[in-house]
């Protein structure tokens, strides 16, 4: 059980991580915005305008970046440092509209967590992304 101060610190930590992710150079460059996030969950949006390939559909790299952003914030928004050690994306359909990526933690074994991110164009799933994040101890070098 947590006291009121712990809850406030937790809320402040989440707000700080959301702000940091929203203000990161790459997120700003691609116009990504976190709609919601909490431990093991994130919802991130991005418009496809200016991010299309020669076929006039969202570039796969833009879709990947959106999914990776949702993975990153879902894994890190509580202040426990995690780094990606493996990711995989599967593109299911072309996308042209505003995109939303929803990431959820699906397993946690204490040192590695697995996340599933679904990327939507409206109600249609256009990509699935699976990522594994390794929990690092502060002061250690993960490389």
Buried (B, 14 or more C-beta within 10 A) or exposed (E): EEEEEEEEEBEEBBEEBBEEBBEBEEBEEBBBBBEEBBBBBBBBBBBBEEBBEEEEBBBBEBBBBBBBBBBBBBBBBBBBBBBBEEBEBEBEEBBBBEBBBBBBBEEEEEEBBBBBBBBBBEEEBBBBBBBBBBBBEEEEEEE
